[in-house]
Amino acid sequence: MLGPPYNHTMETPATFFLVGVPGLQSSHLWLAISLSVMYTIALLGNTLVMTIIWVDSTLQELMYRFLCVLAAVDIVMASSVVPKMVSIFFSGDNSISFCACFTQMYFIHAATAVETGLLLAMAFDRYVAICKPLHYKRILTPQVMLGMSVAITIRAVIFMTPLSWMVSHLPFCGSNVVLHSYCEHIAVAKLTCADPMPSCLYGLIASSIIVGSDVVFIAASYNLILRVVFGLSSKNAQLKALSTCGSHMGVMALYYLPGMASVYVAWLGKDTVPLHIQVLLADLYLVIPSTLNPIIYRLRIKQIRERAWSTLMHCLFYHSNVGS
């Protein structure tokens, strides 16, 4: 089931074999169906959000531009893992080449680093919009947005490139069976015959610096936002100001909470939490945010909700007229 016999030489393996979810092979078909549905929702939903923001002239504020980039990152994130997962769960095609494995690992790490940077940029946008509304257009110019986007991307590349590179250059002399459903960093590092701790420690430090600094600045932004909001005399004004942050807070919860749970289990609960639970948590962390983010945008942001509805109605009436 796991492929042909595996060598134990010092040569770099040409292929890895992904187990899927260890211990839940009997449920792989249901996992394949569930992931296929979630992936379809993620692709259609994020593509719709990107299209609406791109073509609607009323959605040109910085917040919407970052939402557009975030939707693109969600598509990259989901597309880097879900097709291979579905292939494993549905047909048992669990082989992945050495280069493809580390390419997948790199895109996962880079996309997560970019996403947390975008959440920080969106928090800064909400801070300026609520705390300095009269200076919004002067502070957040298109040049500033471009600079922030480039800085976020460069940071992700600088911090995450060494992570995949360190593991890929370690000697592999054991099994080439990865006890995971994608090329997860620690799962692949365990297959090396050298000490994987330096690369694992670098991954922990790099992710802690990126996520930790972003969370600190996001918390500081919302601390200032809440001070201004609760200083307003009108309850309606308070609710209106808080509602503009609703979608951002929802996306942050979807991103950080499952991520924290996954990291906690991988590092601190690995001896007490069953392996299949660890793998499922890691899988869902990469898929659920990409699936639910566009739903949050549509529910919380009036302009996107109305434009999505009008687009859907237009398509339905157009096809009904063509059919008749």
Secondary structure, DSSP 8 states (H G I E B T S, - for coil): ---S----SSS--SEEEE--STT-GGGHHHHHHHHHHHHHHHHHHHHHHHHHHHH-TT--SHHHHHHHHHHHHHHHHHHHHHHHHHHHHHH---EEEHHHHHHHHHHHHHHHHHHHHHHHHHHHHHHHHHHSGGGHHHHS-HHHHHHHHHHHHHHHHHHHHHHHHHHHTS-B-S--EESSSS--HHHHHTTBSS--HHHHHHHHHHHHHHHHHHHHHHHHHHHHHHHHHTT-S-HHHHHHHHHTTHHHHHHHHHHHHHHHHHHHHHHTSTTTS-HHHHHHHHHHHHHHHHHHHHHHHHHH-HHHHHHHHHHHHHHHHHHHHHH-
